[in-house]
Amino acid sequence: MFGMNPMQMRKLMKQLNIKSEEINAKRVVIELSDSKLIIENPKVTAIEMQGQRTYTILGEERIEKASEASISEEDVRLVQEKTGKSFEEVKKALEQSKGDIALAIKSLTE
C-alpha cells in the first residue's frame, strides 16, 4: 500500500469503506496516572473502519508531572463563579484536586 499516490490511497480506502477525517486540534492532552502527555499543535487524523474510530496524533510531545501542573487564573475564576468562594479557597481546592475543575467545585459545595 505504501508507495501509492494519494489519489490511489483515497480510492482504495473508499473501496474498503474506510473513512478518514482531519481534526483541527490545538492541543492533545493524555492524562497518565502521575503526569500528563501534552502535544501542542498536533496533526490529528480520525480513521473509521468497521464501526471503530482510531486516532493518529503527530507532533512534539512533552511530559508534565502532576506536581508541575499549574493552576490557571482562568480556572480559579471559573470555580469562583460557580461556588462564590475566595481566590485562596478555590486555588487550594484546585491544587488538592490536581486541577480537576469538577472535583474542586464538588469539594467546595459539599
TIGU-140312 format. One record per atom (N, C-alpha, C, O): x, y, z. Coordinates in steps of 0.2 Angstrom, whole numbers, padded with zeros to 4 digits, always signed. Example, Ala and Ser with C-alpha at 12.3 -4.5 7.8 and 13.67 -1.06 7.14 Angstrom:
% TIGU-140312
+0066-0028+0039;+0062-0022+0039;+0066-0016+0039;+0071-0017+0042;+0064-0011+0035;+0068-0005+0036;+0064+0000+0039;+0067+0006+0040;
This chain:
% TIGU-140312
+0004-0006+0000;+0000+0000+0000;+0004+0006+0000;+0002+0011-0003;+0010+0006+0003;+0014+0012+0003;+0017+0013-0004;+0018+0008-0007;+0019+0019-0006;+0021+0020-0012;+0015+0022-0017;+0017+0024-0023;+0009+0021-0015;+0004+0024-0019;+0003+0031-0018;+0005+0034-0013;+0000+0034-0024;-0001+0041-0023;-0007+0042-0019;-0011+0038-0019;-0008+0048-0017;-0014+0050-0013;-0020+0048-0016;-0025+0046-0012;-0021+0049-0022;-0027+0048-0026;-0029+0040-0025;-0035+0038-0024;-0024+0036-0027;-0025+0029-0026;-0027+0027-0019;-0031+0022-0018;-0023+0030-0014;-0025+0028-0007;-0032+0030-0006;-0035+0026-0002;-0034+0036-0008;-0041+0038-0006;-0046+0033-0009;-0051+0031-0006;-0045+0031-0016;-0049+0026-0019;-0049+0019-0016;-0055+0016-0015;-0044+0017-0014;-0043+0010-0010;-0047+0011-0003;-0051+0006-0002;-0046+0016+0000;-0049+0017+0007;-0057+0017+0006;-0061+0015+0010;-0059+0021+0000;-0066+0021-0001;-0069+0014-0003;-0074+0012+0000;-0065+0010-0007;-0067+0003-0008;-0068-0001-0002;-0072-0006-0001;-0063+0000+0003;-0063-0004+0009;-0068-0001+0014;-0068-0003+0020;-0072+0004+0013;-0076+0008+0017;-0072+0010+0023;-0075+0010+0029;-0067+0013+0022;-0063+0016+0027;-0063+0024+0026;-0062+0027+0021;-0066+0027+0032;-0066+0035+0032;-0061+0038+0036;-0059+0036+0041;-0058+0043+0033;-0053+0047+0036;-0055+0054+0037;-0058+0057+0032;-0054+0057+0043;-0056+0064+0044;-0050+0068+0048;-0047+0065+0053;-0048+0074+0045;-0043+0078+0049;-0047+0082+0054;-0052+0084+0053;-0044+0082+0060;-0047+0085+0066;-0043+0091+0067;-0037+0091+0068;-0046+0097+0067;-0042+0103+0069;-0041+0104+0076;-0045+0108+0079;-0036+0101+0079;-0035+0102+0086;-0029+0107+0088;-0024+0107+0084;-0030+0110+0093;-0024+0115+0096;-0020+0111+0100;-0014+0113+0100;-0022+0106+0104;-0018+0103+0109;-0021+0096+0111;-0027+0096+0111;-0017+0091+0112;-0020+0085+0114;-0016+0083+0121;-0010+0084+0122;-0021+0082+0126;-0018+0080+0132;-0020+0073+0134;-0026+0071+0134;-0016+0069+0136;-0017+0062+0138;-0015+0062+0145;-0009+0062+0147;-0020+0061+0150;-0019+0060+0157;-0016+0054+0159;-0020+0049+0158;-0010+0053+0162;-0007+0047+0164;-0009+0047+0172;-0011+0052+0175;-0007+0042+0175;-0008+0041+0182;-0004+0046+0186;-0007+0049+0191;+0002+0048+0184;+0005+0053+0188;+0008+0059+0184;+0012+0063+0187;+0006+0060+0178;+0008+0065+0174;+0003+0066+0168;-0002+0062+0167;+0005+0071+0164;+0001+0072+0158;+0006+0072+0152;+0011+0075+0152;+0004+0069+0146;+0007+0069+0140;+0004+0074+0136;-0002+0074+0134;+0007+0080+0134;+0004+0085+0130;+0008+0086+0124;+0014+0086+0123;+0003+0087+0118;+0006+0088+0112;+0002+0094+0109;-0004+0094+0108;+0007+0099+0108;+0004+0106+0106;+0004+0106+0098;+0008+0103+0095;-0001+0109+0095;-0002+0110+0088;-0001+0103+0084;+0003+0103+0080;-0005+0098+0086;-0004+0092+0083;-0008+0091+0077;-0012+0095+0075;-0006+0086+0073;-0010+0084+0067;-0013+0078+0069;-0010+0073+0070;-0020+0079+0069;-0024+0073+0072;-0028+0071+0066;-0032+0074+0062;-0028+0064+0065;-0032+0061+0060;-0037+0055+0063;-0034+0051+0067;-0043+0055+0062;-0048+0050+0064;-0049+0046+0058;-0051+0048+0053;-0048+0039+0059;-0050+0034+0054;-0055+0030+0057;-0055+0027+0062;-0061+0029+0053;-0066+0025+0055;-0066+0019+0050;-0067+0019+0044;-0066+0013+0053;-0066+0006+0049;-0070+0001+0054;-0068+0000+0060;-0075-0002+0051;-0079-0007+0054;-0082-0005+0061;-0082-0009+0066;-0084+0001+0061;-0088+0004+0067;-0083+0006+0072;-0085+0008+0077;-0077+0006+0071;-0072+0008+0076;-0068+0014+0074;-0066+0015+0068;-0067+0019+0078;-0063+0025+0077;-0056+0025+0080;-0055+0023+0086;-0051+0026+0076;-0044+0026+0078;-0041+0033+0077;-0042+0036+0071;-0038+0036+0081;-0035+0042+0081;-0027+0042+0080;-0024+0038+0084;-0025+0045+0075;-0017+0046+0074;-0015+0053+0076;-0018+0058+0074;-0010+0054+0080;-0008+0060+0083;-0001+0061+0081;+0003+0057+0083;+0001+0066+0078;+0008+0068+0076;+0009+0075+0079;+0005+0079+0078;+0015+0075+0082;+0018+0082+0085;+0023+0081+0090;+0025+0075+0092;+0025+0087+0092;+0030+0087+0098;+0027+0086+0104;+0022+0089+0106;+0030+0081+0108;+0027+0079+0114;+0031+0082+0120;+0037+0083+0120;+0027+0083+0126;+0031+0085+0132;+0027+0081+0138;+0021+0080+0137;+0031+0080+0143;+0028+0077+0149;+0027+0082+0154;+0032+0086+0156;+0021+0083+0157;+0020+0087+0163;+0019+0083+0169;+0014+0080+0169;+0023+0084+0174;+0022+0080+0180;+0016+0083+0184;+0015+0089+0183;+0012+0079+0188;+0006+0082+0191;+0008+0087+0196;+0004+0092+0196;+0014+0087+0199;+0016+0092+0204;+0018+0099+0200;+0018+0104+0203;+0020+0098+0194;+0022+0104+0190;+0016+0107+0187;+0016+0113+0185;+0010+0104+0187;+0004+0107+0183;+0002+0113+0187;+0000+0113+0193;+0002+0119+0183;+0000+0125+0186;-0008+0126+0186;-0011+0124+0181;-0010+0129+0191;-0017+0131+0191;-0018+0138+0188;-0015+0143+0190;-0022+0138+0182;-0023+0144+0179;-0027+0149+0182;-0032+0147+0186;-0026+0155+0181;-0031+0160+0184;-0038+0160+0182;-0043+0161+0185;-0038+0158+0175;-0045+0157+0172;-0049+0151+0175;-0055+0152+0176;-0045+0146+0177;-0049+0140+0181;-0051+0142+0187;-0056+0141+0190;-0047+0146+0191;-0049+0149+0198;-0055+0153+0197;-0059+0152+0201;-0055+0158+0192;-0061+0162+0191;-0067+0158+0190;-0072+0160+0192;-0066+0153+0186;-0072+0149+0184;-0075+0146+0190;-0081+0146+0191;-0071+0143+0194;-0073+0139+0200;-0076+0144+0205;-0081+0143+0209;-0073+0150+0205;-0076+0156+0210;-0083+0157+0208;-0087+0158+0212;-0084+0158+0201;-0090+0160+0199;-0096+0155+0201;-0101+0156+0203;-0094+0148+0200;-0098+0143+0202;-0099+0142+0209;-0105+0139+0211;-0095+0144+0213;-0095+0142+0220;-0096+0148+0225;-0098+0148+0231;-0094+0154+0223;-0094+0160+0227;-0088+0160+0232;-0089+0164+0237;-0083+0156+0232;-0078+0155+0237;-0072+0160+0235;-0072+0163+0229;-0068+0161+0240;-0062+0166+0239;-0057+0163+0234;-0057+0157+0233;-0053+0167+0231;-0047+0165+0227;-0043+0160+0230;-0041+0155+0227;-0041+0161+0237;-0037+0156+0240;-0040+0150+0241;-0037+0144+0241;-0047+0150+0243;-0050+0143+0244;-0051+0139+0238;-0049+0133+0238;-0052+0143+0232;-0053+0140+0226;-0046+0137+0224;-0046+0131+0221;-0041+0141+0224;-0034+0139+0222;-0032+0132+0226;-0029+0128+0223;-0033+0132+0233;-0031+0126+0237;-0035+0120+0235;-0033+0115+0234;-0042+0121+0233;-0046+0116+0231;-0044+0113+0224;-0044+0107+0223;-0042+0117+0220;-0039+0115+0213;-0033+0112+0214;-0031+0107+0210;-0028+0114+0218;-0022+0110+0219;-0023+0103+0222;-0020+0099+0220;-0028+0103+0227;-0029+0096+0230;-0032+0092+0225;-0032+0086+0225;-0036+0094+0220;-0039+0090+0215;-0035+0089+0209;-0037+0087+0204;-0029+0092+0209;-0024+0091+0204;-0027+0095+0198;-0026+0092+0192;-0030+0100+0198;-0033+0104+0193;-0039+0102+0190;-0042+0105+0185;-0042+0097+0193;-0049+0094+0191;-0054+0099+0193;-0056+0100+0199;-0057+0103+0188;-0062+0108+0190;-0068+0106+0193;-0071+0108+0198;-0071+0100+0190;-0077+0097+0193;-0076+0095+0200;-0081+0096+0204;-0071+0092+0201;-0069+0089+0208;-0068+0095+0213;-0071+0095+0219;-0065+0100+0211;-0064+0106+0215;-0071+0109+0217;-0072+0111+0223;-0075+0110+0212;-0082+0113+0213;-0086+0109+0218;-0089+0111+0223;-0085+0102+0217;-0089+0097+0221;-0086+0098+0229;-0090+0098+0233;-0080+0098+0229;-0077+0099+0236;-0079+0105+0240;-0079+0105+0246;-0080+0111+0236;-0081+0117+0239;-0089+0118+0240;-0090+0122+0244;-0093+0114+0237;-0100+0115+0238;-0103+0109+0243;-0109+0110+0244;-0099+0105+0245;-0102+0100+0249;-0102+0102+0256;-0104+0098+0261;
